[in-house]
Amino acid sequence: MPSMNPSAMPPADRPPRTAGQPELVRVDVAARGPLTVPELRRDPVLGRYPLRRLRLPIGATVLPWIVPDAGSVRRQGTWADAVVRGAEPPYWLRPWPAAIALARHLVRARSLAGVRVLDLGCGLGVPGGVAARLGAEVCFADREPDALAFAVANANSHAVATTTITSCRLDWARQLVPSAFDV
């Protein structure tokens, strides 16, 4: 079967890259341990949100995950005007049950060292963060830059030192992911 990786295709067979085609942004991994709410309040992007700490039971451990306080954000309603104009609501504000289920499935692997993982439509990045904790090379992709910021911050706090984390802002309905992945 031919490779579906656009960069591996002969130039004449590659899909055209359009202006604004997404690029991967590499993140320096600190592997420093869980973040705290006071630390993230100092972040210029994440600090714009009321923050809270979730305790996510994943496998044999409970992972602390810093998230926007979705209830406060909904009550503030600052996103409502954009939704009236046709934008989507901020679905990324909460970890979705499917994301937690996928993270619980990934943790069974015990190690993902050397595996390239794409967390597409990552939201808060729970599956990708767990993959980073297991040593995977993780790419977070979402069209919402603030979702990417939360995903990367949380993953960076749980990643092992050898992990590579990248992020990519894109609308997967209109743009190609600029790399190939195993998972």
Disulfide bonds with the S-S distance in Angstrom:
none
